[in-house]
Structure formats: C-alpha cells, structure tokens
Amino acid sequence: DARAAAHLGVPLAKSGDTEAAAAAFGRAEQRGSSDGPAQLGDLLYRSGDHAGAEAAWRRADAMGNRDAAYNLGRLLSRTGNLDAAETALRRAGARGHPAAPQELALVLSARGHQRAAAHTFLHRAGA
C-alpha cells in the first residue's frame, strides 16, 4: 500500500541509504500517498537540496499533506517569498498543523501586518 511504501523509506533514510529511501518515497507518491513526496522533501532538505525539497513539498501540499504545506511555508519564508509562505502556512493551518498559526503570525508580522499577526497569536492561544 502507498503509506507502507512511504514508511519503508524512513529507516532507509535514517541508515544513510538516501538513494533507496528516495526510491521508496517515489513509489509511495506513485501509489497516491502524499507522505511519499513529503518525506522526500524532508530528506532533500536535510541533504541541502532546498530546490528539490521545495518541489517535493509542493507536490505533497497539492495532495493535501499538512506537514508539507507547513515545511513549504517555512522554506518560502526563509527565502523571502512571504506571499507564498503565507498562503502555504494558511493551508497548513486549515489542515490542522499545530505549529502553522505561530509561523503564520511571524510571516504576517514580517510583512507588516501587525494586527493580523496579533490576532493569529491570540486566536491560537484561545483568547
């Protein structure tokens, strides 16, 4: 099954067999699992391939993966693409990623939207 294929890649990545891990994540994606490209993005990011990570996270995000949307938003924020970062983080938050609201508030603040940033912080805090 697709999720199992994605999970097979995790121990391979941890053992340093990045080629086999990437292949497992690719099989998972081909079978329809958003975990495949999400995990591939993580692997590529850790190896320093930020462009590859972005592409993988975009594919996983398009499949509805909340972790990929969050990671994509953080990466875009770090590269200064704040508009796209905000959009990705909003998707991650809508999908229930627990850290997305805080990261979104930081992006909003960096864009000069202090009121929206404060609202996001307060909303997350339950105020």
Contacts in CASP RR format, 6 or more apart in sequence:
PFRMAT RR
TARGET T0000
AUTHOR 0000-0000-0000
METHOD contacts of the structure
MODEL  1
DARAAAHLGVPLAKSGDTEAAAAAFGRAEQRGSSDGPAQLGDLLYRSGDH
AGAEAAWRRADAMGNRDAAYNLGRLLSRTGNLDAAETALRRAGARGHPAA
PQELALVLSARGHQRAAAHTFLHRAGA
1 31 0 8 1.000
2 28 0 8 1.000
2 31 0 8 1.000
2 32 0 8 1.000
2 33 0 8 1.000
2 35 0 8 1.000
2 36 0 8 1.000
3 28 0 8 1.000
3 33 0 8 1.000
3 35 0 8 1.000
5 24 0 8 1.000
5 25 0 8 1.000
5 26 0 8 1.000
5 27 0 8 1.000
5 28 0 8 1.000
5 31 0 8 1.000
5 33 0 8 1.000
5 36 0 8 1.000
6 24 0 8 1.000
6 25 0 8 1.000
6 28 0 8 1.000
6 33 0 8 1.000
6 35 0 8 1.000
6 36 0 8 1.000
6 38 0 8 1.000
6 39 0 8 1.000
7 35 0 8 1.000
8 24 0 8 1.000
9 20 0 8 1.000
9 21 0 8 1.000
9 24 0 8 1.000
9 25 0 8 1.000
9 28 0 8 1.000
9 39 0 8 1.000
10 21 0 8 1.000
10 39 0 8 1.000
12 18 0 8 1.000
12 20 0 8 1.000
12 21 0 8 1.000
12 24 0 8 1.000
13 21 0 8 1.000
13 39 0 8 1.000
13 43 0 8 1.000
18 43 0 8 1.000
18 47 0 8 1.000
21 39 0 8 1.000
21 43 0 8 1.000
22 40 0 8 1.000
22 43 0 8 1.000
25 36 0 8 1.000
25 37 0 8 1.000
25 39 0 8 1.000
25 40 0 8 1.000
25 43 0 8 1.000
26 36 0 8 1.000
26 37 0 8 1.000
26 40 0 8 1.000
28 35 0 8 1.000
28 36 0 8 1.000
28 39 0 8 1.000
29 36 0 8 1.000
29 37 0 8 1.000
29 40 0 8 1.000
29 59 0 8 1.000
29 60 0 8 1.000
32 63 0 8 1.000
34 60 0 8 1.000
34 63 0 8 1.000
34 64 0 8 1.000
34 65 0 8 1.000
34 68 0 8 1.000
35 60 0 8 1.000
35 65 0 8 1.000
36 60 0 8 1.000
37 56 0 8 1.000
37 57 0 8 1.000
37 59 0 8 1.000
37 60 0 8 1.000
37 63 0 8 1.000
37 65 0 8 1.000
37 68 0 8 1.000
38 56 0 8 1.000
38 57 0 8 1.000
38 60 0 8 1.000
38 65 0 8 1.000
38 67 0 8 1.000
38 68 0 8 1.000
38 71 0 8 1.000
40 56 0 8 1.000
41 52 0 8 1.000
41 53 0 8 1.000
41 56 0 8 1.000
41 57 0 8 1.000
41 60 0 8 1.000
41 68 0 8 1.000
41 71 0 8 1.000
42 53 0 8 1.000
42 71 0 8 1.000
44 50 0 8 1.000
44 52 0 8 1.000
44 53 0 8 1.000
44 56 0 8 1.000
45 53 0 8 1.000
45 71 0 8 1.000
45 75 0 8 1.000
50 75 0 8 1.000
50 79 0 8 1.000
53 71 0 8 1.000
53 75 0 8 1.000
54 72 0 8 1.000
54 75 0 8 1.000
54 76 0 8 1.000
56 68 0 8 1.000
57 68 0 8 1.000
57 69 0 8 1.000
57 71 0 8 1.000
57 72 0 8 1.000
57 75 0 8 1.000
58 68 0 8 1.000
58 72 0 8 1.000
59 68 0 8 1.000
60 67 0 8 1.000
60 68 0 8 1.000
61 68 0 8 1.000
61 69 0 8 1.000
61 72 0 8 1.000
61 88 0 8 1.000
61 91 0 8 1.000
64 91 0 8 1.000
64 95 0 8 1.000
65 95 0 8 1.000
66 91 0 8 1.000
66 92 0 8 1.000
66 93 0 8 1.000
66 95 0 8 1.000
66 96 0 8 1.000
66 97 0 8 1.000
66 100 0 8 1.000
67 92 0 8 1.000
67 97 0 8 1.000
69 88 0 8 1.000
69 89 0 8 1.000
69 91 0 8 1.000
69 92 0 8 1.000
69 93 0 8 1.000
69 95 0 8 1.000
69 97 0 8 1.000
69 100 0 8 1.000
70 88 0 8 1.000
70 89 0 8 1.000
70 92 0 8 1.000
70 93 0 8 1.000
70 97 0 8 1.000
70 99 0 8 1.000
70 100 0 8 1.000
70 103 0 8 1.000
72 88 0 8 1.000
73 84 0 8 1.000
73 85 0 8 1.000
73 88 0 8 1.000
73 89 0 8 1.000
73 92 0 8 1.000
73 103 0 8 1.000
73 107 0 8 1.000
74 85 0 8 1.000
74 89 0 8 1.000
74 103 0 8 1.000
76 82 0 8 1.000
76 84 0 8 1.000
76 85 0 8 1.000
76 88 0 8 1.000
77 85 0 8 1.000
77 89 0 8 1.000
77 103 0 8 1.000
77 106 0 8 1.000
77 107 0 8 1.000
77 110 0 8 1.000
82 107 0 8 1.000
82 110 0 8 1.000
82 111 0 8 1.000
83 111 0 8 1.000
85 107 0 8 1.000
86 104 0 8 1.000
86 107 0 8 1.000
86 108 0 8 1.000
86 111 0 8 1.000
89 100 0 8 1.000
89 103 0 8 1.000
89 104 0 8 1.000
89 107 0 8 1.000
90 100 0 8 1.000
90 104 0 8 1.000
92 100 0 8 1.000
92 103 0 8 1.000
93 100 0 8 1.000
93 101 0 8 1.000
93 104 0 8 1.000
101 120 0 8 1.000
101 121 0 8 1.000
101 123 0 8 1.000
101 124 0 8 1.000
102 120 0 8 1.000
102 121 0 8 1.000
102 124 0 8 1.000
104 120 0 8 1.000
105 117 0 8 1.000
105 118 0 8 1.000
105 120 0 8 1.000
105 121 0 8 1.000
105 124 0 8 1.000
106 117 0 8 1.000
108 114 0 8 1.000
108 116 0 8 1.000
108 117 0 8 1.000
108 120 0 8 1.000
109 117 0 8 1.000
END
